[in-house]
Amino acid sequence: MKLLRYGPIGQERPALMDASGTVRDVAAVVPDFRASNFMVAIAELRGVAAESLPRVDGGERIGPPLQGVGKIVCVGLNYVDHARETGQPAPQEPVLFLKATSSIVGPNDAIVLPPGAQKGDWEVELGVVIGMEARYISLERALDHVAGYCIIDDVSERSYQIERGGQWDKGKGCDTFCPMGPYLVTADEVADFRSLRLECRVNGRVVQSGNTRDMIFDVPFLVHYISQFMSLQPGDVISTGTPHGVGMGMKPPQWLREGDVVELAIDGLGAQRQRVGRYRI
């Protein structure tokens, strides 16, 4: 299933996309897709005839596919070419950092650069949504804990990330820095998570074109590995890293500016489109 939420910010309603591509409101079946119990919602929806549900107007805003995400665990330098373009060696173990949940916005909401930001950057990434608690799990059982997948734009402010001391989180957790969606696609509908094409365009120009087969650490390993350091709860999201082509890696570097348009897509998971703005005090 392709699950989504639509409507104004803070007033989103749950919906699904049926086999014909029509969006259907499911609020009469489940009140919302909340991270803590969305697996129950998925189970309830499997027995419903989608064509019997009310249609949703095509002009509605699409929000994040889950409400109440507990944490976003990000993986850095997980594609060899991306590590190379940043001037760093490929990691021997996954590089982990956390992205603030307050950064989550809808897939087509604006990216708003914070005051003083000078080096805004884009990163198209495969998001992995956890379906049941994962704590010290084996590699063999890792996929049992995956509910589905989505697109994430791991927006970054590189000056905050690299030049302000401390960990990467400073440049990753700003408000609007995690566009998510448009859908949460359940795992059974993703034919091969190891061979998904990722693409990012900035102002119509292709800047990133990669494939998940080029990950250094694949999805099962990441779920297994992260669970050794922290428990993963239902609705937690793993952002699995980005292929080469980020603005920081260009010569000269290319940074996001007010008015730029960022478009992202992953096979089978839909597409995002964000216009870049700037926060003014």
C-alpha positions as CSV (number, residue, x, y, z in Angstrom):
1,M,0.0,0.0,0.0
2,K,0.9,3.6,-0.5
3,L,-0.1,5.5,2.6
4,L,-0.1,9.3,2.8
5,R,-1.6,12.2,4.8
6,Y,-3.1,15.3,3.2
7,G,-4.5,18.6,4.3
8,P,-3.3,21.8,6.0
9,I,-0.3,21.7,8.4
10,G,-1.5,20.2,11.7
11,Q,-4.8,19.1,10.2
12,E,-3.7,16.2,8.0
13,R,-6.0,13.3,7.3
14,P,-5.0,9.7,6.5
15,A,-5.3,8.4,3.0
16,L,-4.1,5.8,0.6
17,M,-3.4,5.6,-3.1
18,D,-5.3,2.8,-4.8
19,A,-4.1,0.7,-7.8
20,S,-5.4,3.3,-10.3
21,G,-3.5,6.1,-8.7
22,T,-6.5,7.7,-7.0
23,V,-6.1,9.0,-3.5
24,R,-8.7,7.8,-1.1
25,D,-9.5,9.2,2.4
26,V,-9.3,6.4,5.1
27,A,-10.3,8.5,8.2
28,A,-13.5,6.4,8.5
29,V,-11.3,3.3,9.0
30,V,-8.3,4.7,10.9
31,P,-8.1,8.2,12.5
32,D,-4.5,8.9,11.5
33,F,-1.2,7.2,10.7
34,R,0.5,7.6,14.1
35,A,4.0,6.3,14.4
36,S,3.1,4.4,17.6
37,N,0.3,2.3,16.1
38,F,0.4,2.6,12.3
39,M,1.0,-1.2,11.9
40,V,-2.5,-1.7,13.3
41,A,-3.8,0.8,10.8
42,I,-2.1,-1.1,8.0
43,A,-3.6,-4.3,9.1
44,E,-7.1,-2.8,9.3
45,L,-6.8,-1.3,5.8
46,R,-5.8,-4.5,4.2
47,G,-9.3,-5.8,4.5
48,V,-11.0,-2.7,3.0
49,A,-12.0,-2.3,-0.6
50,A,-10.2,0.9,-1.6
51,E,-12.7,1.8,-4.3
52,S,-15.4,2.1,-1.7
53,L,-13.5,5.0,0.1
54,P,-14.1,8.6,-0.8
55,R,-11.8,10.3,-3.3
56,V,-9.5,13.1,-2.3
57,D,-9.2,16.3,-4.4
58,G,-6.0,16.4,-6.4
59,G,-5.2,19.9,-5.3
60,E,-4.7,19.0,-1.6
61,R,-1.4,19.6,0.2
62,I,0.4,16.3,1.0
63,G,1.9,16.1,4.5
64,P,4.5,13.8,6.0
65,P,3.2,10.2,5.8
66,L,3.5,9.6,9.6
67,Q,2.5,11.7,12.6
68,G,4.6,11.5,15.8
69,V,7.9,10.0,14.5
70,G,10.1,9.2,17.5
71,K,13.5,9.6,15.9
72,I,15.3,9.9,12.6
73,V,18.6,8.0,12.5
74,C,20.8,9.1,9.6
75,V,23.7,7.3,8.0
76,G,26.6,9.4,6.7
77,L,28.9,8.6,3.8
78,N,27.1,5.4,2.8
79,Y,27.9,5.6,-0.9
80,V,31.6,5.3,-1.9
81,D,31.3,8.1,-4.5
82,H,29.7,10.5,-2.0
83,A,32.5,9.8,0.5
84,R,35.0,10.5,-2.2
85,E,33.4,13.8,-3.3
86,T,33.6,15.0,0.3
87,G,37.2,14.1,0.6
88,Q,36.7,11.3,3.1
89,P,37.5,7.6,3.0
90,A,34.7,5.1,2.9
91,P,33.7,4.2,6.5
92,Q,34.6,0.8,8.0
93,E,31.4,1.0,10.1
94,P,28.2,3.1,9.5
95,V,28.5,6.8,10.5
96,L,25.4,7.7,12.5
97,F,23.8,10.9,13.5
98,L,20.3,12.0,14.6
99,K,18.1,14.5,12.8
100,A,15.6,16.5,14.8
101,T,12.0,15.3,14.3
102,S,11.0,19.0,14.3
103,S,12.7,19.2,10.9
104,I,10.0,17.0,9.3
105,V,7.7,18.6,6.7
106,G,5.6,17.4,3.8
107,P,7.3,16.4,0.5
108,N,6.3,19.6,-1.3
109,D,6.6,22.1,1.5
110,A,9.2,24.8,1.3
111,I,12.8,24.4,2.5
112,V,13.4,27.5,4.7
113,L,17.0,28.3,5.2
114,P,17.7,29.6,8.7
115,P,19.1,33.1,9.4
116,G,22.8,33.3,8.6
117,A,22.8,30.1,6.5
118,Q,25.1,30.3,3.5
119,K,25.7,26.7,2.5
120,G,22.4,25.0,2.1
121,D,22.6,21.5,0.4
122,W,20.4,18.7,-0.8
123,E,20.6,14.9,-0.3
124,V,18.1,12.5,-1.8
125,E,17.9,9.4,0.5
126,L,15.9,6.2,0.9
127,G,14.0,6.3,4.2
128,V,13.4,3.0,6.0
129,V,10.4,3.0,8.4
130,I,10.5,0.7,11.4
131,G,7.4,-1.4,12.0
132,M,8.1,-3.1,15.3
133,E,10.6,-2.7,18.1
134,A,14.2,-3.7,17.1
135,R,16.7,-4.2,20.0
136,Y,19.9,-6.1,19.5
137,I,18.5,-7.9,16.5
138,S,20.4,-10.3,14.3
139,L,21.1,-9.5,10.7
140,E,18.9,-12.4,9.6
141,R,15.9,-11.0,11.3
142,A,16.4,-7.3,10.4
143,L,13.9,-7.1,7.6
144,D,11.2,-8.5,9.9
145,H,11.3,-5.1,11.6
146,V,10.9,-3.0,8.4
147,A,7.4,-1.7,7.6
148,G,8.1,0.3,4.5
149,Y,10.0,2.9,2.7
150,C,9.8,6.6,1.7
151,I,11.8,9.4,0.2
152,I,13.7,11.8,2.4
153,D,15.6,15.0,1.5
154,D,18.3,15.2,4.1
155,V,18.7,19.0,3.7
156,S,21.9,20.3,5.3
157,E,23.5,23.7,6.2
158,R,27.1,22.8,5.7
159,S,28.5,25.8,7.5
160,Y,26.6,24.8,10.6
161,Q,27.6,21.1,10.1
162,I,31.3,21.5,9.5
163,E,32.4,25.0,10.6
164,R,30.6,25.5,13.9
165,G,32.3,22.7,16.0
166,G,30.7,19.7,17.5
167,Q,28.7,17.0,15.7
168,W,26.8,17.0,12.4
169,D,23.4,17.5,14.0
170,K,23.7,21.3,14.0
171,G,23.6,21.4,10.3
172,K,21.0,18.7,9.9
173,G,18.1,19.5,12.3
174,C,16.9,22.9,11.3
175,D,13.1,23.4,10.8
176,T,12.0,22.1,7.3
177,F,15.3,20.2,6.8
178,C,13.5,16.8,6.5
179,P,10.9,16.7,3.7
180,M,9.4,13.2,3.9
181,G,7.0,11.4,1.6
182,P,4.9,11.7,-0.4
183,Y,4.0,8.1,0.6
184,L,5.0,5.4,3.1
185,V,5.1,2.5,0.7
186,T,4.7,-0.8,2.6
187,A,7.6,-3.3,2.2
188,D,5.6,-5.8,0.3
189,E,5.1,-3.3,-2.5
190,V,8.8,-2.5,-2.9
191,A,10.1,-5.1,-5.3
192,D,13.8,-4.8,-4.5
193,F,15.1,-2.2,-2.1
194,R,18.6,-3.1,-3.2
195,S,18.0,-1.8,-6.7
196,L,16.2,1.5,-6.5
197,R,17.2,4.5,-8.7
198,L,17.5,7.8,-6.8
199,E,17.5,11.2,-8.6
200,C,17.7,14.8,-7.5
201,R,17.3,17.9,-9.7
202,V,18.0,21.5,-8.7
203,N,16.4,24.1,-11.0
204,G,15.7,21.3,-13.6
205,R,19.3,20.1,-13.7
206,V,20.1,16.6,-12.7
207,V,22.6,16.8,-9.8
208,Q,22.3,13.3,-8.3
209,S,21.6,10.0,-10.1
210,G,22.4,6.9,-8.1
211,N,21.1,3.5,-7.1
212,T,20.7,1.8,-3.7
213,R,22.8,-1.1,-5.0
214,D,25.8,1.2,-4.5
215,M,25.2,1.5,-0.7
216,I,28.2,0.5,1.4
217,F,25.9,-0.8,4.1
218,D,22.5,-2.1,2.9
219,V,19.2,-1.9,4.6
220,P,19.3,-5.1,6.6
221,F,22.7,-4.4,7.9
222,L,21.8,-0.8,9.0
223,V,18.7,-2.0,10.9
224,H,20.8,-4.7,12.6
225,Y,23.7,-2.4,13.3
226,I,21.7,0.6,14.7
227,S,19.8,-1.7,17.0
228,Q,23.0,-2.6,18.8
229,F,23.3,1.0,19.9
230,M,19.7,2.1,20.5
231,S,16.3,0.5,20.3
232,L,14.3,1.3,17.2
233,Q,10.7,1.9,17.9
234,P,7.6,1.6,15.6
235,G,7.6,4.7,13.3
236,D,11.3,5.5,13.7
237,V,12.9,6.3,10.4
238,I,16.4,5.5,9.1
239,S,17.7,7.8,6.4
240,T,20.2,5.6,4.6
241,G,22.6,8.0,3.0
242,T,22.9,9.8,-0.3
243,P,24.8,9.2,-3.6
244,H,27.3,11.6,-5.1
245,G,26.2,14.9,-6.5
246,V,25.6,17.1,-3.5
247,G,26.4,20.8,-3.7
248,M,29.3,20.5,-1.3
249,G,31.1,18.1,-3.7
250,M,30.9,20.3,-6.8
251,K,33.8,22.4,-8.0
252,P,33.1,25.1,-7.2
253,P,30.5,24.2,-4.5
254,Q,26.9,25.0,-5.4
255,W,24.7,26.1,-2.5
256,L,20.9,26.5,-2.3
257,R,19.6,30.0,-2.7
258,E,16.2,31.5,-2.2
259,G,13.9,30.7,-5.1
260,D,15.7,27.5,-6.1
261,V,13.6,24.4,-6.8
262,V,14.7,21.0,-5.6
263,E,13.0,17.8,-7.1
264,L,13.6,14.3,-5.8
265,A,12.4,10.9,-6.9
266,I,13.0,7.2,-6.1
267,D,11.7,4.3,-8.1
268,G,8.3,3.3,-6.8
269,L,8.3,5.8,-4.0
270,G,7.0,8.9,-5.8
271,A,8.5,12.3,-6.0
272,Q,9.1,15.5,-4.0
273,R,9.3,19.2,-5.0
274,Q,10.5,22.0,-2.7
275,R,11.0,25.7,-3.3
276,V,13.7,27.2,-1.2
277,G,12.9,30.2,1.0
278,R,14.7,32.0,3.8
279,Y,13.6,32.7,7.4
280,R,13.5,36.4,8.2
281,I,13.5,37.6,11.8
